[in-house]
Amino acid sequence: MVQSMSPGPWVDFGSNTLTASGGCNMDSGASWTIEYGALRVGRDYGITLIACGPPADAQDHWWINFLTASPRALWDTSSRLVIYANDIVVTLREEPRNIVVGGRPPH
């Protein structure tokens, strides 16, 4: 099942730091690299603390946990970054800030 999470999670990969949001709060300043096919995001980030309510807070929490859990990362044939762990596949599109969750992990 493919599900679009909007107005949902987004991520901006700067040259040395990452800024991300699950749709409510923003995490910024985390170091990041892609090493041996895995996305490595440091826990050295700052986070805003906006009380958005349980559904949005849960989505924020899920998103930052997913990013910091060293998911596998690869570029697909359309030059989109695909991040996956277990049975969760996240495809990052450049514009608009939109993330599609779903599909099958690459083999």
C-alpha positions as CSV (number, residue, x, y, z in Angstrom):
1,M,0.0,0.0,0.0
2,V,1.4,3.4,-0.9
3,Q,0.4,6.3,1.3
4,S,1.3,10.0,0.9
5,M,2.0,11.6,4.2
6,S,1.1,15.3,3.7
7,P,1.1,17.8,5.0
8,G,3.7,15.5,6.4
9,P,7.2,14.7,6.8
10,W,10.0,16.4,4.9
11,V,13.7,16.5,5.1
12,D,16.3,18.9,3.8
13,F,19.8,17.5,3.4
14,G,22.3,20.4,3.7
15,S,25.9,20.0,2.9
16,N,26.7,19.0,6.5
17,T,23.5,19.1,8.5
18,L,20.0,17.8,8.1
19,T,16.7,19.6,8.9
20,A,13.5,17.5,9.1
21,S,10.0,17.7,10.2
22,G,7.3,15.1,10.7
23,G,4.7,17.7,9.9
24,C,4.7,19.8,13.1
25,N,8.0,20.2,15.0
26,M,11.3,20.8,13.2
27,D,14.5,19.0,14.0
28,S,17.6,20.9,12.8
29,G,21.3,20.8,12.9
30,A,21.8,17.0,12.8
31,S,24.9,15.7,11.1
32,W,24.4,13.2,8.4
33,T,26.2,10.9,5.9
34,I,25.4,7.9,3.8
35,E,27.9,5.2,4.6
36,Y,27.9,1.7,3.2
37,G,24.4,2.2,1.9
38,A,22.9,3.4,5.2
39,L,21.7,6.8,6.1
40,R,23.5,7.9,9.3
41,V,21.8,10.8,11.1
42,G,23.4,12.1,14.3
43,R,21.4,12.8,17.4
44,D,23.0,16.2,17.6
45,Y,19.9,18.1,16.6
46,G,17.7,20.8,18.1
47,I,14.0,20.5,18.1
48,T,11.1,22.9,18.3
49,L,8.5,22.0,20.9
50,I,5.1,23.0,19.4
51,A,2.2,21.1,21.0
52,C,0.4,20.0,17.8
53,G,-1.7,17.2,19.4
54,P,-1.4,13.5,19.6
55,P,-1.6,12.5,15.8
56,A,0.9,15.1,14.7
57,D,3.2,14.5,17.7
58,A,3.2,10.8,17.0
59,Q,4.1,11.4,13.3
60,D,7.0,13.7,14.3
61,H,8.3,11.1,16.7
62,W,8.0,8.3,14.1
63,W,9.8,10.3,11.5
64,I,12.8,11.3,13.6
65,N,13.1,7.8,14.9
66,F,13.0,6.4,11.4
67,L,15.7,8.8,10.2
68,T,18.0,8.2,13.2
69,A,17.7,4.3,13.0
70,S,20.3,4.0,10.1
71,P,17.8,3.0,7.4
72,R,19.2,1.7,4.1
73,A,19.5,4.4,1.4
74,L,19.8,4.4,-2.4
75,W,19.0,6.5,-5.4
76,D,16.3,5.1,-7.7
77,T,16.3,5.3,-11.5
78,S,14.4,8.7,-11.3
79,S,17.1,10.2,-9.1
80,R,14.9,10.1,-6.0
81,L,16.4,9.0,-2.7
82,V,14.7,5.9,-1.3
83,I,15.2,5.1,2.4
84,Y,14.0,1.8,3.7
85,A,14.0,-0.3,6.8
86,N,12.3,-3.6,7.3
87,D,9.0,-3.3,5.4
88,I,8.9,0.6,5.4
89,V,9.9,2.3,2.2
90,V,10.2,6.1,2.0
91,T,10.7,7.9,-1.3
92,L,12.0,11.4,-1.1
93,R,11.0,13.8,-3.9
94,E,12.9,17.0,-4.5
95,E,9.8,19.3,-4.9
96,P,7.4,19.8,-3.4
97,R,8.4,18.7,0.1
98,N,6.4,15.5,-0.1
99,I,7.3,12.1,1.1
100,V,5.6,8.9,-0.1
101,V,5.6,6.0,2.3
102,G,4.9,2.5,0.9
103,G,6.0,0.0,-1.7
104,R,8.4,-2.8,-1.2
105,P,12.0,-2.7,0.0
106,P,14.5,-3.1,-2.8
107,H,16.4,-6.4,-3.0
